[in-house]
Amino acid sequence: MTSTLRTLTVPLDVDSSSGGLPSFLVRDDVLCWSRRENGLVGFGELARFTATGPDRFLEADIWWRHLVIEADVTDPLEIPGTGPVAFGSFAFSKTSAFESRLILPEIVVGIRDGQSWLTQLTLDDVELTEAGALAALAGWLSPSDGDSANGESAAAGRSAVGHSAVGHPTASQLGDGKVTLESGSLSEADWKQAVADGVTEIRTGKLEKLVLARDVVATLPDGVNAAQVLRQLASRYRECWTYGVDGLVGATPEMLIQVEGRTAQARVLAGTLDRRDAEGMDGSPMEYAERVLAGSEKQRHEHEIAIQSLTTQLAPFSEAMNAHSEPFILELPNVWHLASDVKAELADIEGHVPTCLALINALHPTAAVCGTPTLVAGELIRELEHMDRGPYAGPVGWLDAAGNGEWGIALRGAIIESPTTVRLYAGCGIVEGSVPEAELAETWAKFRPMLESLGINN
């Protein structure tokens, strides 16, 4: 690319007081990353990088650094997410046919700690002005035929900035009972057999933990409304990071790596309990979770493996690190998780602080989504799952030119494969004490966020 990237960031007056991104910003074609009152959305596509194979992260890192090193950046705010920003989604496996990607949008709107901004990006010689940037955003938010077809109105959204309530669609609204949900690569019986086979391999001593995933395909004859899905997820799963990149949508509770300046943070999850299991039990729901989840030797062992995996891989890049000595219970609308937060101060490596993508290259895949030892687990996953995970359980997020970024693991998500079909993914950590029937039930608990956001009761 011979053109020089130029960007202009200007403050923006956007109300996010009701929580999450204002609804008028979220459209079917949007690039999205949000949690609570903070987030980024991108409109349009100025440039794209794609790669496959084991070097996909490093190749993307080189492409991004070459793009931004000589960029002409006007950024009076200079906070994470201002200036040049790219959104990305990467394949879980180095053998995947899925093309990992970084996408440079034309317009980015950001909200962080009550401060809002607009960034316009260009590779042309057009003059960048505040008035021009605002006009460009208004053009993206103008109602279109596509909005009308999906029953959305950007104009209506703009009239209720930060205050719109999104109703939960019912199955009848999505096809009057014609919605179908079918097994994907493996039937339930075959997947349970895969779990049993995985437990057998673990008992031989070849590995400690294995993460097995399965897919289901939802067909919605009246069409998939991606914007509605993202809004539902952002509203209901406020403790998660809601993401949308090129038809990959979801709300992940797990942060692979977040970088701000020299500080890196991660949230590790392993150990799951369906909240429906607490119905009718003695004590409060949280007391039940503490007794059954935090008190489970199996769950705690699975969690310890995941923490050890991340901290071991992050240590060479850190001059100081701390992690919770005891996991805490993360409460989500569908499940409880054992969770631990890890914080590290990044070290200078050959005179430079490692970039987000360099860290991801070292960290992915963690034991939380693959298993341990990684190579043995990865080979067994390919043998037992009978599917290409694509971007499921791969890194998804954003990065800026200053080295800041947030990259979650693409969990509790789905790929919109056509206007009427969605492929959902869910996985479970398998250890020696795993029971196939219980693991299958856990996948349904993890499918629930996406199913509910699609209006499917299961």
N, C-alpha and C positions, 0 to 999 in steps of 0.2 A: 504494500500500500504506500503510495508516494505522497498522498495528500496529508497535510498536517491537521491533526485533531485540534479543534478550538471549542472551548466551552465557556458559558457565562452562567453564573449562579446568582440569583437574586432572592431576597427575602420574600416570603409569601404569607398572606394572612389567611390561614385555614384553621377552622375550629375542629379539634379532635377530642373535645372534652367528654364526649359520650363514650369514648373508648374505641381504639382501633382506627384504621384509616377511614376517612369520610367515604360514605358509600358511593358518592358520585364519581370517585376516582377509580373504582374497581369495575372493569369491563371484561368481556369474554376474552379479548385479545391482549390483556394487560400482563406485564411482567410485575410480579408482586412479591413482597416480603414484609411481613408485619407481625408485631407482638404487642399486646396491650395498646398503649397510645403511640407507639413508635412504628415507623415503617418507611418503605420506599416503594414507589410504583414507577414503571417505565412504559413509555408509549413509543411505538414505531421501532424500526430497526435500521441503524446506520451502518453497522458492520457485524460480522459474525465469524467466529473461529470454531472449527470442528476438528475432532481427532478421535482416533480409536487406539487401543493397545496399551501396553504398560507405561508408556511415556506421556500419556494424555495430559496429566497435570503439569508436567514440566514444559511440554510444548505450549500449553495454554499460557503458562507463566511467562515464557519468552515472548509470545505474541503480545500479551498485555503490556509488558514492560517496554517493548519497542514502540507500541502505539502511544503510550503516555509520556515517554521520556522527553520528547520534544514538543509535547502538546502546549498550546497557548491557552492557559487557564486563568480566567478571571473569577476569583472566588473570595469574596470579602468575609465569608463566614468561617471557612476552614475548619469544619467539624466533620466527623465520620459520616460519609455518604454524600458530601458535597463535591463539586468538581466532576471529573470523569468517573462514571460508574458503569460496571458491566454486571449483568446477571448471568448465572451459570447453572448448569446441570451436568453431572458427570456419571458415566456408567459405573455400576457397582464393580463389574469384573473387567479385567484387562483382556479377556477373551470375548467380551460382548460385541455384538454387531451394532449396538446402539452408538450413535455418534455423540460423544461428549461435546458440550458447546459453551462458549461465552458469547453473550449477545450485548452489543452496545446500542442502547436505545437513542432515539432522537430527543426525547424529553424525559426528565426524571423529576418527580415530586417527592419530597422527603419531609418527614415529621420526626423530631427527636427532642424529647424533654420539653415539649411545648413550643419549640421553635420549628417553623416551617420554611421551606424553600423550593425554588424551581430552578432546574438546570437545563439549559438548551445546549445541545451538542451538534456540531457540524464538521464535515470534511470539505465543505465548499468555501468559496471566498465571500459568502454573504456576510453582511455586517450583523453582529449580534448586539441587540439592544434589549433593555428591559421591556419596552413596549412590544417588540417583536417576539420575545419569549412568551409573554402573556398571551399574545394573539395566537401563537403556535399551540399553546396549551388549550386555549378556547376552541381551536379548530378540532383538536382531538376529542374534546368533550362534547362537541355538538352532536345532537341526535342524528342517527343514521338509519338507513333501512334495516341494517343488521340489528340495531337496538330495538326497533319496533318488532322485528320478527321474534325476538327473545322476550318480548313483553317488558323491556327495560326502557327507561327514559332518562337520559343523562340530564335533561333539563329539569325533570322532577327531582333528581338527586341534588342538583346544584341549589335548588330552592330550599333544601333541608340539610345544609352542610352540617355534618356531625350530629344530626338529630334524627335521621331516618331509621325506622324500625323495619326489619326484614322479616316477613312472615315465613313460617315453616311450610314448605309445599307438602301436600299429601300425595299418596300414590294415585289417587283419582285425578289429581291435577296433572299428573305426569303420564297419563295414558289410560285412565279408567280401568285399572287392574291388568293392563297389558304389559306392565313392566316385568321383565324376566331376569332371573339371577341364576347363572349356571357355573359349574366348576370349570376351571381353566385347564391348565396343563395336566393336572392329576385329579382324579375323583377323590372324595373324602376317604374312601377305603384305601386307595393307593397311597394317599399322603400319610395316613396313619401307619401304613406298612413302612413307608420311608422313615418315619420317626423311629419305629421299632428297629429298623436296620441301623439307624444312626446310633441308637443306644447300644446295640450289639458291638458296633465299632468302638465306642467309647469304653466299653467294658474290656476290650482287648488291650487297652492302654495306649492306643495309637494317638488319641487326643483326649482333652479334658472336656471340651464343649464344642457343640456344633449348632449353628443357627439355620433352621430350615424354614423356607417360606413357601407360600402357595398363593395362587391367584384365582379370582372369580371374575366373571364378565357380566356386567349389568347392561341390559338393553332397555332404553327409554324411548318408546316410539315418538313421543312428543318433543324429543330433543333434550340435549344436555345443556344446561345453563351454567357455564363455568363461573360467571360473575356471582351468581346466586350461591354456588358452592363455596367460593372463597369467602363471601360475606358471612355465611352460616358458620364456617369453620373459625373465622376470626372472632366472631361474637361468642361462640360457645366454648372455644378452647383458647381462652386468653393466656394461659400459661404456656401455650405452645407457640411455635413460629409458623405462621401460615405462609405458604409459598405457592407461586404460580410461574412456571417457566415453560413455554412452548407446549402447552397441553398437559404438563405434569403439574398436578395440584394436590395439596394436602396440608396437614398441620402437624408438624413434628414436635415431639417433646424433647428431642435429643439434639444438643448442640455439639457438633464435632469440634469446631474451633471458631472462636470469636477473637479477633485481633483489633486492639485499639492502641496505637502507638507501639510501645514495647510490651504491653500486657496482653497475654493470651488467656482465654478462659474456655472451659468445656463443661458440658453437663452430660454425665454418663448414667444410663439407665440399664438395669438388668434385674429381673424379678418383677413379676406382674401378677395382679389379682383383680379379677372381674368384680366390679362394684355390685353387680347383681347377686353375687354370692353372699353378700352381707344381709340380704333381705331375710327377716325373721330370726336373725341370730341375736344372742344376748349381747347387751352393751351397745354403745354407740357404734356407728359405722367405722369411725377412725380407730376405736379400741379393737374392733374386729380386725382391721387392717394391720395394726401393730402386732396383734397376737398371731395372726396367720401368716402375714408376709414377713415382717421383721423378725418373727420368731422361727422362721423356717430355715433349717440348715441348708436345704437345697437352694432356696432363693438367695441366701446370703453367699453361698459358695459361687453361684453364677455371677453375682454382683462383684465379688472380689476378683474374679477372673477378668471381668470387663475393666475394672479400675486399673488393675496391674497392666493390662494390655496398653491402655492409653498412656499412663504415666511413664512406662518403660520407653515407649516410642517418642514421647515429648521431651524426656530428660536431656538428650544430647543438644537440644535447641534452647535450653533454659539455664539461667544462672541461679534461679530460685524457684521453688514450686511448693504449693501446699494443696492438700485435698482433705475433705472431711474424713475424720477418723472413723466416724460412724455414718452410714447412709441415712438419709431422711426419707420420709414417705411423701412422694409427689402425688397430690390428689387431682385427678382429672375427671371429667364427667362420666367417662366410661370405665376407667380402671384406676387402680393405684399402682405406683411403681416404687421400687427402691431406687433412690437417686443419690448421686454425689456430684458436687461441683469441684472442679479443679482449676486453680489459678496459677499462672507461671509468668515470671519476668523473663522475656526473651533475651538471649545472649547475642553478642556480635559474632557472626560466623564469617570469617575472612573479611572483616570490616563492614559487614552488613547485617541488619536484623533480618531473619528469614521472612519471606513473604507468606501470605495466606496459602497460596498454592503449593509452595515448597513444604509447608507444614502438613498440608493435606496429603501430599505425596508420601510423607513419612508415616502419617497416622492411619490412613485408610488401607484396608478395612480393619476396624477394631474388632475385638472379640465380641462386642455387643451385637454386631450384625453379621459376623462371619464364624467366629469360633477360635479355638486355640489348640495346637499351633496353627497359625494362619494358613500355611501352605497345605497342610493335611486337610484342614476344614474346607478350604476352597475347592480342592479336588473332589471331596466327598459331596459338597453342595452340587457341583455340576453333575455328579453321578446320580444323586438321589432326587433332585428337584425336577428334572426333565423340562426346564424352561430357562430362557435367557431373562434374568432379572431386569435388564435394561437399566434405567436410572433408579429403580427401586433400591433403597438402602445405600445409594451413592450420595456423594456430597451435592447439596443444592444451596444456593445463596447468592451473595454479591461481594464485590470488592471495589475499592476506589484506588485512585492514583497514589494516595499517600501511604498505601499499605494496609489500611483498615479493611475489615470485612467481617461478615458473619456467614458461616457455612454449617448448616444443619445436615442431619442425615435424613434422606427422603423416606420417612416412615409415615404411617397413617395416611397414605396417599393413593393416587390412582393416575393412570394415563388415559386421557380422552382420546380414543382411537378413531372415532368418527363422530359425526353430529349426533348419533343416537347410541353409541356404545362406549362404555368405560371399563377399563380393566383395573381391578383393585388388587392390592397386594398386602399380605400380612405374614409375619414370621414369628418364630418362637425360639428361645434358647433351649437347646437340648443338652441335658447332663445325664449322669448315670441313673438318677432317680426319676427321670421323665416318664410319664404315662401317656401313650398316644391319644387316648380319648380326651384327657385334660388339655393336652397341647392343641388339639383341634378346637376345643371350646375357647381356648385363649385366642386363636386366630379370629374367631367370630367376634369376640370382644374388641379386638383391634380393628376389625373391619367397620365397627359401628360408627365411628365419626364420619367416614365417607358415605356409608349407606344412609345415615340420617340426613346428611347434607344434600343427598340426591333425592330425599323424600321417600326412601325405601325402608319400610319397617321389617325387621327380621328377628 
